[in-house]
Amino acid sequence: MHALILGAAGMIGRRLVDTLVKAGQVGGQPLSALTLLDVVQPAAPGGFSGQVRADAADLTAPGAAEAAIAERPGVIFHLAAVVSGEAEADLELGYRVNLDGTRLLLDAIRKANAADGYRPKLIFTSSLAVFGPPFPKVIPDDHILRPASSYGVQKAMGELMLADYARRGFLDGIGLRLPTICVRPGKPNKAASGFFSGIIREPLAGQEAILPVPDTVRHWFASPDAAVGFLVHAAGLDLAAIGPRISLTMPGVSATVAEEIEALRRAAGDRAVALIRRAPDATIARIVGSWPEAFEPEAALGLGFRADDSFDAIVAQHVAEFHGG
């Protein structure tokens, strides 16, 4: 099986590559080739004997989407996106990358399907931002899409296009509405949700963290390992059996900022918690306040998707990986 990963240089993309290479298979078939694309050149994985192409590419550039699928990968992981805060700050950039890039990829697949019957499995990473207020306390699978940010609108449009192209038989598609990934390693990104990781990651490293929202803010989380698990699990599903609702909310852990901080305290003590500095930011608070708090992801659970047991487990995973357990 040839796998194409768009956004392969990102945190989740790199972990996905490593997971697939270690497993030696994807979707129950031997992994024979990898195409890794991002706006910066991804690193080629070690320990993989199959064909690898790792290139810098912009899907919105003329011919880039056609080139991405030229070797007819059997499974495509579409992780490439401009994140929430950046998409809100730069409207044109968000629509160009998140909407136009997805549309151009889907159209390249459609044209290839017409030419030679090419029909890949496409796994599209969506977001909880496709939902907007007013919310019930716990959101069911059939809750209406009403995004309250440009990023959410762009992801909702991607979901609708994916469903239409799948309905027409150009591809087999599934959209995964990922929880906020926490704790994200590395440097902060421009996502509005970045502080959720920052208030754990930075104190564990002995550094100050900025908290821009009240402790009462509640959100839906999954660890990096859980996110990669969702993608790998989706690659092995029979998408024909899912039915017409192909974009699914992934399971997660619902926790408040205060509960995050207490999990940090249990893992690293009061000295770590003291490194959190409160600095209210009205823009971040508005964006995050428009996001849902908890879900009943019955469809995803019924298909075998699984998340972390608790926020303490999420923190423990980060500690084990980056702080020696």
SVG drawing of the C-alpha trace seen along z (x, -y; Angstrom):
<svg xmlns="http://www.w3.org/2000/svg" viewBox="-29 -41 46 48">
<polyline fill="none" stroke="black" stroke-width="0.4" points="0.0,0.0 1.2,-3.4 0.4,-6.1 0.3,-9.9 0.6,-12.1 -0.2,-15.8 1.1,-17.8 3.8,-15.2 6.2,-17.7 3.7,-18.6 3.7,-17.0 0.9,-14.6 2.2,-13.9 5.7,-12.9 4.2,-10.6 1.9,-9.1 4.9,-8.4 6.8,-6.8 3.8,-4.7 3.2,-3.4 6.8,-2.6 7.1,-0.7 3.9,1.3 5.0,1.9 1.4,1.8 -1.5,-0.5 -5.2,0.5 -4.2,4.2 -1.9,4.1 1.9,4.0 3.3,0.5 5.2,0.4 5.7,-3.4 5.4,-6.8 4.8,-10.2 5.4,-12.9 4.4,-16.5 4.3,-19.7 5.1,-23.4 8.5,-22.6 10.3,-19.4 9.4,-16.6 12.2,-14.3 12.3,-10.9 11.8,-8.1 14.6,-5.8 14.3,-2.1 11.9,-1.9 13.0,0.1 10.2,-1.0 10.0,-3.9 9.9,-7.3 9.3,-10.8 9.5,-13.7 9.0,-17.1 8.0,-20.6 4.8,-21.4 1.9,-23.8 -1.4,-22.2 -2.7,-25.5 0.1,-25.9 -0.8,-25.1 -0.4,-21.3 0.6,-20.5 -2.4,-18.4 -2.1,-16.4 1.6,-15.8 0.8,-14.7 -1.4,-11.8 0.6,-11.1 1.7,-7.7 -1.8,-6.8 -1.5,-6.3 -4.1,-4.0 -4.6,-5.9 -4.3,-9.7 -4.0,-11.3 -5.0,-15.0 -3.5,-16.7 -2.4,-19.9 -4.1,-23.1 -3.7,-26.6 -4.6,-26.4 -7.4,-28.2 -5.9,-31.4 -3.9,-32.0 -7.0,-31.3 -9.0,-33.8 -6.2,-36.5 -5.6,-36.0 -8.9,-35.3 -7.3,-35.0 -4.6,-32.5 -7.1,-30.4 -9.4,-30.0 -6.6,-29.5 -5.0,-26.6 -8.0,-25.1 -10.6,-25.4 -8.9,-25.8 -6.1,-23.3 -8.8,-20.7 -10.9,-21.5 -7.9,-21.2 -7.0,-17.9 -10.5,-16.5 -10.7,-17.8 -7.4,-16.1 -8.8,-12.9 -12.0,-13.3 -10.1,-13.9 -7.9,-10.9 -11.0,-8.8 -12.4,-9.8 -9.2,-9.0 -8.3,-5.6 -10.7,-4.7 -8.5,-5.9 -10.4,-5.8 -8.3,-6.2 -9.3,-6.2 -9.1,-9.8 -8.9,-10.5 -9.6,-14.1 -8.8,-15.8 -11.6,-18.1 -12.2,-19.9 -14.7,-20.4 -14.7,-24.0 -17.4,-23.0 -19.8,-23.3 -20.9,-26.6 -23.1,-28.0 -25.7,-27.6 -24.6,-24.1 -26.3,-21.5 -24.1,-20.4 -23.1,-17.2 -23.2,-17.3 -24.6,-14.3 -23.5,-13.0 -26.4,-14.7 -25.8,-18.2 -26.1,-20.9 -22.9,-22.4 -22.9,-26.1 -19.2,-27.2 -18.3,-30.5 -14.9,-30.9 -13.4,-31.1 -11.4,-28.0 -14.6,-26.1 -16.3,-27.3 -13.4,-26.1 -13.4,-22.7 -17.2,-22.3 -16.8,-23.1 -14.2,-20.5 -16.5,-17.9 -19.3,-18.7 -17.1,-18.5 -15.6,-15.2 -19.1,-13.8 -20.2,-14.9 -17.1,-13.4 -17.6,-10.2 -21.3,-10.1 -20.3,-10.4 -17.9,-7.5 -14.7,-9.5 -13.1,-8.3 -13.8,-6.5 -13.8,-9.2 -13.9,-9.7 -13.6,-12.9 -12.2,-12.8 -13.3,-15.7 -10.2,-15.7 -10.3,-16.9 -7.8,-19.5 -4.5,-17.7 -2.8,-18.0 -0.1,-17.9 1.5,-19.1 5.3,-18.8 7.7,-21.4 7.2,-25.1 3.8,-26.8 1.9,-27.2 -0.6,-29.8 -3.7,-27.8 -6.1,-29.5 -6.1,-26.3 -2.3,-26.3 -2.5,-27.5 -4.2,-24.2 -0.9,-22.4 1.3,-25.4 0.0,-25.4 1.2,-21.7 4.2,-21.6 6.0,-24.8 5.7,-24.2 6.9,-20.6 10.0,-22.1 10.4,-24.7 9.2,-27.6 6.5,-30.2 3.1,-29.5 0.5,-32.1 -3.2,-31.3 -5.4,-33.7 -8.9,-32.3 -10.7,-31.6 -10.1,-28.4 -13.8,-27.5 -13.3,-27.0 -14.1,-23.3 -12.9,-21.6 -12.5,-18.2 -9.0,-16.7 -7.0,-13.8 -3.3,-13.0 -1.0,-12.9 -0.9,-9.1 -4.7,-8.9 -4.9,-11.2 -2.5,-9.0 -4.5,-6.0 -7.6,-7.6 -5.9,-8.0 -4.5,-4.5 -7.8,-3.0 -9.6,-4.9 -7.3,-3.6 -8.3,0.0 -12.1,-0.6 -14.4,0.5 -15.8,-2.9 -18.6,-1.5 -20.1,-0.3 -20.2,-3.6 -23.1,-5.1 -23.7,-8.6 -22.6,-10.4 -18.8,-10.1 -17.5,-12.9 -17.3,-11.7 -16.6,-13.3 -13.7,-11.5 -13.8,-10.4 -11.9,-12.4 -11.6,-13.6 -13.7,-16.6 -11.8,-18.7 -11.8,-22.3 -8.7,-24.4 -8.9,-24.0 -8.9,-20.2 -5.9,-20.5 -4.0,-22.4 -4.9,-19.9 -3.6,-17.1 -0.4,-19.1 -0.2,-19.5 -0.5,-15.7 2.2,-15.1 4.7,-17.8 3.6,-19.6 2.9,-23.2 6.1,-24.6 5.0,-23.7 1.6,-25.2 3.1,-28.4 4.7,-28.9 1.2,-29.5 0.6,-33.3 -2.9,-34.5 -3.0,-37.1 -6.6,-37.4 -6.9,-37.7 -10.4,-38.6 -9.8,-37.3 -8.6,-33.9 -11.4,-33.7 -14.0,-34.6 -12.7,-31.9 -12.3,-29.2 -15.6,-30.2 -17.4,-29.4 -16.2,-25.8 -18.1,-22.8 -17.2,-21.2 -18.2,-17.6 -19.6,-15.0 -21.4,-11.7 -19.4,-10.2 -21.5,-7.1 -20.8,-6.5 -17.0,-6.7 -17.1,-4.5 -19.3,-2.0 -16.6,-1.8 -13.9,-1.1 -12.2,-4.5 -10.7,-4.9 -9.3,-7.8 -7.4,-8.4 -8.9,-7.3 -8.4,-10.6 -6.6,-14.0 -4.1,-12.5 -3.3,-9.8 -2.7,-12.5 -0.3,-14.3 1.4,-11.0 1.9,-10.2 3.8,-13.5 5.8,-13.1 6.8,-9.6 7.9,-10.7 9.7,-13.9 10.6,-13.8 11.7,-10.3 8.5,-9.1"/>
</svg>
